[in-house]
Amino acid sequence: MVTIKYALIVLRADDEGEGGTFALFSLLSRYANIVRRDPREELSVRIKRITTGELGKAAQKTRNFMERSELVQWMLKVTGVFGVALVMSDGVLTPAQSVLGAIQGLNVVSDNVTKSTIVGVSCGILILLFLIQPFGVTKLASTFAPIVIVWLLFNAVFGIYNLAVHDHTVLKAFSPYFAGSYLVRNGRDGWLSLGGILLAFTG
């Protein structure tokens, strides 16, 4: 799913390197006349309209339909705004949930850590991250990359140690048979539990 969706589709759907719903709408509006522009703005916007002869029949019909239908143009605008709203909400919720979930792990080490301490530390980390972000994603990534590498190495070492010392039969979880058996055995509750499993992976 990741290979098909991102590597083969999403990475190819860009507007001169920019991604997102607004970038795709901007790209589409340069090849099809679906936006009413201010005459003063038209001088600064590059329209790269492909001639009809270079398009296949399906592409010709699609472009003509989009240019004639005001409903389709309205739906494209609404879809673009809705997509940006989803990205913004994800950008607000995901960091907060991830950092809060990580800091809550302090309760495992010590019961003396209060809820107010967890919330305060989480807020401090989030504020620091958002203050650093304007310096650029590249600098942020190059700073955190060594930390993430060390963290992953620790995970690998501890994982191998626990497999060797405690119970290596947990590797049976890789077998599709046990996954199917779990869903058959638990029915609806098994399917609902997949939400928690997904959160465990993303966490």
GROMACS elastic network, one bead per residue, 0.5 to 0.9 nm:
[ bonds ]
;  ai    aj funct       b0    kb
    1     4     6  0.52685   500
    1     5     6  0.58157   500
    1     6     6  0.81076   500
    2     5     6  0.53072   500
    2     6     6  0.55975   500
    2     7     6  0.70952   500
    3     6     6  0.56918   500
    3     8     6  0.65121   500
    3     9     6  0.87624   500
    4     7     6  0.59475   500
    4     8     6  0.51627   500
    4     9     6  0.66372   500
    4    10     6  0.88141   500
    5     8     6  0.60396   500
    5     9     6  0.53274   500
    5    10     6  0.61983   500
    5    11     6  0.87059   500
    6     9     6  0.54686   500
    6    11     6  0.58588   500
    6    12     6  0.84877   500
    7    10     6  0.64555   500
    7    11     6  0.56644   500
    7    12     6  0.77377   500
    8    11     6  0.65303   500
    8    12     6  0.66177   500
    9    12     6  0.54055   500
    9    13     6  0.63183   500
   10    13     6  0.51528   500
   10    14     6  0.75935   500
   10    19     6  0.82464   500
   11    14     6  0.67110   500
   11    17     6  0.89664   500
   11    19     6  0.81421   500
   13    17     6  0.89409   500
   13    18     6  0.89531   500
   13    19     6  0.71326   500
   13    20     6  0.87225   500
   13    24     6  0.70543   500
   14    17     6  0.54978   500
   14    18     6  0.54430   500
   14    20     6  0.76667   500
   14    23     6  0.68732   500
   14    24     6  0.63931   500
   14    27     6  0.78973   500
   15    19     6  0.63828   500
   15    20     6  0.88538   500
   15    23     6  0.56072   500
   15    24     6  0.62546   500
   15    26     6  0.75431   500
   15    27     6  0.56644   500
   16    19     6  0.84897   500
   16    23     6  0.88507   500
   16    27     6  0.87635   500
   18    23     6  0.61294   500
   18    24     6  0.84847   500
   19    22     6  0.78547   500
   19    23     6  0.55284   500
   19    24     6  0.68873   500
   20    23     6  0.53388   500
   20    24     6  0.63179   500
   20    25     6  0.87044   500
   20    80     6  0.85796   500
   20    83     6  0.79467   500
   20    84     6  0.74816   500
   20    87     6  0.87286   500
   21    24     6  0.51259   500
   21    25     6  0.61111   500
   21    26     6  0.85513   500
   21    79     6  0.79159   500
   21    80     6  0.50319   500
   21    81     6  0.76983   500
   21    82     6  0.87543   500
   21    83     6  0.59872   500
   21    84     6  0.65048   500
   22    26     6  0.60528   500
   22    27     6  0.85255   500
   22    77     6  0.88108   500
   22    80     6  0.57308   500
   22    81     6  0.75956   500
   22    83     6  0.83750   500
   22    84     6  0.74149   500
   23    26     6  0.50433   500
   23    27     6  0.61657   500
   23    28     6  0.86037   500
   24    28     6  0.60715   500
   24    29     6  0.85261   500
   24    80     6  0.84525   500
   25    28     6  0.50052   500
   25    29     6  0.60677   500
   25    30     6  0.87287   500
   25    76     6  0.75270   500
   25    77     6  0.77777   500
   25    80     6  0.68803   500
   26    29     6  0.51188   500
   26    30     6  0.64913   500
   27    30     6  0.53751   500
   27    31     6  0.68905   500
   27    32     6  0.89198   500
   28    31     6  0.54107   500
   28    32     6  0.60837   500
   28    33     6  0.86169   500
   28    34     6  0.81874   500
   29    32     6  0.51129   500
   29    33     6  0.59986   500
   29    34     6  0.57220   500
   29    35     6  0.63073   500
   29    47     6  0.81781   500
   30    33     6  0.71442   500
   30    34     6  0.86181   500
   30    35     6  0.89790   500
   30    45     6  0.83726   500
   30    46     6  0.69973   500
   30    48     6  0.56388   500
   30    49     6  0.66399   500
   31    34     6  0.88925   500
   31    47     6  0.67701   500
   31    48     6  0.56138   500
   31    50     6  0.64733   500
   31    63     6  0.86430   500
   32    35     6  0.83768   500
   32    47     6  0.86586   500
   32    48     6  0.86533   500
   32    49     6  0.66536   500
   32    50     6  0.85499   500
   32    63     6  0.62756   500
   32    64     6  0.83671   500
   32    66     6  0.78180   500
   32    67     6  0.67921   500
   33    36     6  0.79452   500
   33    47     6  0.89206   500
   33    49     6  0.85127   500
   33    63     6  0.84624   500
   33    66     6  0.82479   500
   33    67     6  0.57489   500
   34    66     6  0.67742   500
   34    67     6  0.53309   500
   34    68     6  0.84164   500
   34    69     6  0.89117   500
   34    70     6  0.84184   500
   34    73     6  0.60983   500
   35    67     6  0.88282   500
   35    73     6  0.77642   500
   37    40     6  0.82400   500
   37    41     6  0.65077   500
   37    42     6  0.64642   500
   38    41     6  0.51463   500
   38    42     6  0.64897   500
   39    42     6  0.52794   500
   39    43     6  0.74814   500
   40    43     6  0.62451   500
   40    44     6  0.79790   500
   41    44     6  0.55426   500
   41    45     6  0.65751   500
   42    45     6  0.51935   500
   42    46     6  0.77768   500
   42    47     6  0.85620   500
   43    46     6  0.77912   500
   49    52     6  0.89503   500
   50    53     6  0.83075   500
   50    54     6  0.67161   500
   50    55     6  0.74312   500
   51    54     6  0.56449   500
   51    55     6  0.71040   500
   52    55     6  0.54267   500
   52    56     6  0.82061   500
   52    60     6  0.66853   500
   53    56     6  0.77383   500
   53    60     6  0.89207   500
   55    58     6  0.80216   500
   55    59     6  0.58257   500
   55    60     6  0.59329   500
   56    59     6  0.52510   500
   56    60     6  0.61131   500
   56    61     6  0.86704   500
   57    60     6  0.50602   500
   57    61     6  0.61918   500
   57    62     6  0.85604   500
   58    61     6  0.52544   500
   58    62     6  0.61492   500
   58    63     6  0.86715   500
   59    62     6  0.50365   500
   59    63     6  0.60857   500
   59    64     6  0.84821   500
   60    63     6  0.52843   500
   60    64     6  0.60740   500
   60    65     6  0.84334   500
   61    64     6  0.51852   500
   61    65     6  0.59501   500
   61    66     6  0.85672   500
   62    65     6  0.51234   500
   62    66     6  0.61874   500
   62    67     6  0.86453   500
   63    66     6  0.51568   500
   63    67     6  0.61402   500
   63    68     6  0.86096   500
   64    67     6  0.51647   500
   64    68     6  0.61553   500
   64    69     6  0.85232   500
   65    68     6  0.52774   500
   65    69     6  0.59440   500
   65    72     6  0.82071   500
   66    69     6  0.53588   500
   66    70     6  0.76639   500
   66    71     6  0.86248   500
   66    72     6  0.59119   500
   66    73     6  0.64600   500
   67    70     6  0.76028   500
   67    72     6  0.84103   500
   67    73     6  0.76062   500
   68    72     6  0.85833   500
   68    73     6  0.87831   500
   69    72     6  0.54222   500
   69    73     6  0.65625   500
   69    74     6  0.88064   500
   70    73     6  0.50448   500
   70    74     6  0.61028   500
   70    75     6  0.85566   500
   71    74     6  0.50915   500
   71    75     6  0.61231   500
   71    76     6  0.86325   500
   72    76     6  0.61439   500
   72    77     6  0.86920   500
   73    76     6  0.51521   500
   73    77     6  0.64231   500
   73    78     6  0.87775   500
   74    77     6  0.51949   500
   74    78     6  0.62551   500
   74    79     6  0.85912   500
   75    78     6  0.50465   500
   75    79     6  0.59692   500
   75    80     6  0.84887   500
   76    79     6  0.50754   500
   76    80     6  0.61365   500
   76    81     6  0.87245   500
   77    80     6  0.51090   500
   77    81     6  0.63171   500
   77    82     6  0.85483   500
   78    81     6  0.52119   500
   78    82     6  0.59914   500
   78    83     6  0.84958   500
   79    82     6  0.50087   500
   79    83     6  0.60064   500
   79    84     6  0.86304   500
   80    83     6  0.51741   500
   80    84     6  0.63568   500
   80    85     6  0.86779   500
   81    84     6  0.51885   500
   81    85     6  0.61828   500
   81    86     6  0.87411   500
   82    85     6  0.50076   500
   82    86     6  0.63037   500
   82    87     6  0.87713   500
   83    86     6  0.51485   500
   83    87     6  0.63638   500
   83    88     6  0.87190   500
   84    87     6  0.50485   500
   84    88     6  0.61213   500
   84    89     6  0.85645   500
   85    88     6  0.51275   500
   85    89     6  0.61118   500
   85    90     6  0.84932   500
   86    89     6  0.51749   500
   86    90     6  0.60554   500
   86    91     6  0.84915   500
   87    90     6  0.50543   500
   87    91     6  0.60428   500
   87    92     6  0.86772   500
   88    92     6  0.62937   500
   88    93     6  0.87078   500
   89    92     6  0.51069   500
   89    93     6  0.60852   500
   89    94     6  0.83026   500
   90    93     6  0.51936   500
   90    94     6  0.55361   500
   90    95     6  0.83095   500
   91    94     6  0.58394   500
   91    95     6  0.67074   500
   91    96     6  0.88225   500
   92    95     6  0.64409   500
   92    96     6  0.67845   500
   93    96     6  0.53402   500
   93    97     6  0.60823   500
   93    98     6  0.85512   500
   94    97     6  0.51999   500
   94    98     6  0.59804   500
   94    99     6  0.85037   500
   95    98     6  0.51150   500
   95    99     6  0.59704   500
   95   100     6  0.82559   500
   95   126     6  0.74213   500
   96    99     6  0.54246   500
   96   100     6  0.58985   500
   96   101     6  0.83650   500
   96   122     6  0.75996   500
   96   123     6  0.81402   500
   96   126     6  0.70923   500
   97   100     6  0.51527   500
   97   101     6  0.58901   500
   97   102     6  0.85049   500
   97   203     6  0.87962   500
   98   101     6  0.51878   500
   98   102     6  0.62135   500
   98   103     6  0.87300   500
   98   202     6  0.86194   500
   98   203     6  0.62966   500
   99   102     6  0.50923   500
   99   103     6  0.61708   500
   99   104     6  0.85152   500
   99   122     6  0.59613   500
   99   123     6  0.86795   500
   99   125     6  0.76578   500
   99   126     6  0.75098   500
  100   103     6  0.52153   500
  100   104     6  0.60421   500
  100   105     6  0.88313   500
  100   118     6  0.73042   500
  100   119     6  0.71415   500
  100   121     6  0.86293   500
  100   122     6  0.55558   500
  100   123     6  0.84749   500
  101   104     6  0.51618   500
  101   105     6  0.67946   500
  101   203     6  0.76792   500
  102   105     6  0.54912   500
  102   106     6  0.79100   500
  102   122     6  0.87303   500
  102   203     6  0.81932   500
  103   106     6  0.57571   500
  103   107     6  0.82760   500
  103   118     6  0.60497   500
  103   119     6  0.83657   500
  103   121     6  0.75069   500
  103   122     6  0.66100   500
  104   107     6  0.58642   500
  104   108     6  0.80002   500
  104   113     6  0.89695   500
  104   115     6  0.84581   500
  104   118     6  0.62811   500
  104   119     6  0.87896   500
  105   108     6  0.54981   500
  105   109     6  0.73164   500
  106   109     6  0.52490   500
  106   110     6  0.62401   500
  106   111     6  0.81138   500
  106   113     6  0.69339   500
  106   118     6  0.81290   500
  107   110     6  0.50779   500
  107   111     6  0.52682   500
  107   112     6  0.75401   500
  107   113     6  0.60477   500
  107   114     6  0.82608   500
  107   118     6  0.89640   500
  108   111     6  0.69760   500
  109   113     6  0.88754   500
  110   113     6  0.61269   500
  111   114     6  0.77541   500
  113   116     6  0.84506   500
  113   117     6  0.64867   500
  113   118     6  0.72350   500
  114   117     6  0.52454   500
  114   118     6  0.65236   500
  114   119     6  0.88683   500
  115   118     6  0.51041   500
  115   119     6  0.62442   500
  115   120     6  0.85263   500
  116   119     6  0.51427   500
  116   120     6  0.59579   500
  116   121     6  0.85163   500
  117   120     6  0.50649   500
  117   121     6  0.60323   500
  117   122     6  0.84152   500
  118   121     6  0.53350   500
  118   122     6  0.60746   500
  118   123     6  0.85901   500
  119   122     6  0.51198   500
  119   123     6  0.61174   500
  119   124     6  0.86090   500
  120   123     6  0.51725   500
  120   124     6  0.61872   500
  120   125     6  0.87295   500
  121   124     6  0.50424   500
  121   125     6  0.62394   500
  121   126     6  0.86465   500
  122   125     6  0.52322   500
  122   126     6  0.62074   500
  122   127     6  0.86253   500
  123   126     6  0.51238   500
  123   127     6  0.60821   500
  123   128     6  0.85447   500
  124   127     6  0.52049   500
  124   128     6  0.61747   500
  124   129     6  0.86593   500
  125   128     6  0.50941   500
  125   129     6  0.61646   500
  125   130     6  0.87119   500
  126   129     6  0.50671   500
  126   130     6  0.62054   500
  126   131     6  0.85302   500
  127   130     6  0.52501   500
  127   131     6  0.61168   500
  127   132     6  0.86808   500
  128   131     6  0.50878   500
  128   132     6  0.62551   500
  128   133     6  0.86619   500
  129   132     6  0.51933   500
  129   133     6  0.61153   500
  129   140     6  0.88624   500
  130   133     6  0.50672   500
  130   134     6  0.74200   500
  131   134     6  0.66166   500
  131   135     6  0.83454   500
  132   135     6  0.58489   500
  132   136     6  0.79092   500
  132   140     6  0.72650   500
  133   136     6  0.57281   500
  133   137     6  0.64142   500
  133   139     6  0.86551   500
  133   140     6  0.67435   500
  134   137     6  0.78188   500
  135   138     6  0.84375   500
  135   139     6  0.68624   500
  135   140     6  0.75670   500
  136   139     6  0.56540   500
  136   140     6  0.64274   500
  136   141     6  0.87172   500
  137   141     6  0.59314   500
  137   142     6  0.84958   500
  138   141     6  0.51258   500
  138   142     6  0.60994   500
  138   143     6  0.85553   500
  139   142     6  0.51358   500
  139   143     6  0.61392   500
  139   144     6  0.86985   500
  140   143     6  0.52007   500
  140   144     6  0.62921   500
  140   145     6  0.84766   500
  141   144     6  0.52487   500
  141   145     6  0.57244   500
  142   145     6  0.52933   500
  142   146     6  0.75237   500
  143   146     6  0.68313   500
  143   147     6  0.76876   500
  144   147     6  0.51644   500
  144   148     6  0.61556   500
  144   149     6  0.86409   500
  145   148     6  0.51572   500
  145   149     6  0.61586   500
  145   150     6  0.87065   500
  146   149     6  0.50313   500
  146   150     6  0.62111   500
  146   151     6  0.85382   500
  147   150     6  0.52537   500
  147   151     6  0.61464   500
  147   152     6  0.86601   500
  148   152     6  0.60842   500
  148   153     6  0.85421   500
  149   152     6  0.51531   500
  149   153     6  0.61691   500
  149   154     6  0.86614   500
  150   153     6  0.50641   500
  150   154     6  0.62311   500
  150   155     6  0.86571   500
  151   154     6  0.51607   500
  151   155     6  0.62872   500
  151   156     6  0.87481   500
  152   156     6  0.61910   500
  152   157     6  0.86508   500
  153   156     6  0.50571   500
  153   157     6  0.61567   500
  153   158     6  0.85616   500
  154   157     6  0.51385   500
  154   158     6  0.60432   500
  154   159     6  0.83057   500
  155   158     6  0.52998   500
  155   159     6  0.58935   500
  155   160     6  0.85717   500
  156   159     6  0.50491   500
  156   160     6  0.61517   500
  156   161     6  0.85445   500
  157   160     6  0.52967   500
  157   161     6  0.61456   500
  157   162     6  0.86407   500
  158   161     6  0.50249   500
  158   162     6  0.60734   500
  158   163     6  0.85363   500
  159   162     6  0.52294   500
  159   163     6  0.61766   500
  159   164     6  0.86602   500
  160   163     6  0.51097   500
  160   164     6  0.61814   500
  160   165     6  0.85888   500
  161   164     6  0.52201   500
  161   165     6  0.60169   500
  161   166     6  0.81552   500
  162   165     6  0.52035   500
  162   166     6  0.53916   500
  162   167     6  0.70863   500
  162   168     6  0.79721   500
  163   166     6  0.56737   500
  163   167     6  0.53513   500
  163   169     6  0.81636   500
  163   170     6  0.79128   500
  163   171     6  0.86112   500
  164   167     6  0.68285   500
  164   168     6  0.63388   500
  165   168     6  0.81350   500
  167   170     6  0.64146   500
  167   171     6  0.88822   500
  168   171     6  0.60627   500
  168   172     6  0.85088   500
  169   172     6  0.57915   500
  169   173     6  0.83640   500
  170   173     6  0.59271   500
  170   174     6  0.84911   500
  171   174     6  0.59053   500
  171   175     6  0.80700   500
  172   175     6  0.55636   500
  172   176     6  0.89840   500
  172   178     6  0.75098   500
  173   176     6  0.76873   500
  173   177     6  0.87130   500
  173   178     6  0.64727   500
  173   179     6  0.73027   500
  174   177     6  0.86982   500
  174   178     6  0.80569   500
  174   179     6  0.83080   500
  175   178     6  0.58832   500
  175   179     6  0.70774   500
  176   179     6  0.51031   500
  176   180     6  0.62026   500
  176   181     6  0.84953   500
  177   180     6  0.52616   500
  177   181     6  0.60539   500
  177   182     6  0.85693   500
  178   182     6  0.59806   500
  178   183     6  0.86543   500
  179   182     6  0.51267   500
  179   183     6  0.64299   500
  179   184     6  0.87410   500
  180   183     6  0.52425   500
  180   184     6  0.61878   500
  180   185     6  0.84940   500
  181   184     6  0.51292   500
  181   185     6  0.59299   500
  181   186     6  0.85174   500
  182   185     6  0.51486   500
  182   186     6  0.60697   500
  182   187     6  0.81850   500
  182   190     6  0.68044   500
  183   186     6  0.53396   500
  183   187     6  0.55375   500
  183   188     6  0.78567   500
  183   189     6  0.82460   500
  183   190     6  0.50727   500
  183   191     6  0.64839   500
  184   187     6  0.53698   500
  184   188     6  0.88522   500
  184   190     6  0.78927   500
  185   190     6  0.78053   500
  186   189     6  0.56513   500
  186   191     6  0.79721   500
  187   190     6  0.53557   500
  187   191     6  0.67632   500
  188   191     6  0.52492   500
  188   192     6  0.63152   500
  188   193     6  0.87048   500
  189   192     6  0.50363   500
  189   193     6  0.61334   500
  189   194     6  0.89202   500
  190   193     6  0.51606   500
  190   194     6  0.68306   500
  191   194     6  0.54323   500
  191   195     6  0.79240   500
  192   195     6  0.60361   500
  192   196     6  0.79469   500
  193   196     6  0.53829   500
  193   197     6  0.65316   500
  193   198     6  0.88406   500
  194   198     6  0.61015   500
  194   199     6  0.86138   500
  195   198     6  0.51672   500
  195   199     6  0.63819   500
  195   200     6  0.87319   500
  196   199     6  0.50647   500
  196   200     6  0.62100   500
  196   201     6  0.87652   500
  197   201     6  0.63763   500
  197   202     6  0.88075   500
  198   201     6  0.51581   500
  198   202     6  0.63041   500
  198   203     6  0.84943   500
  199   202     6  0.51419   500
  199   203     6  0.58514   500
  200   203     6  0.50959   500
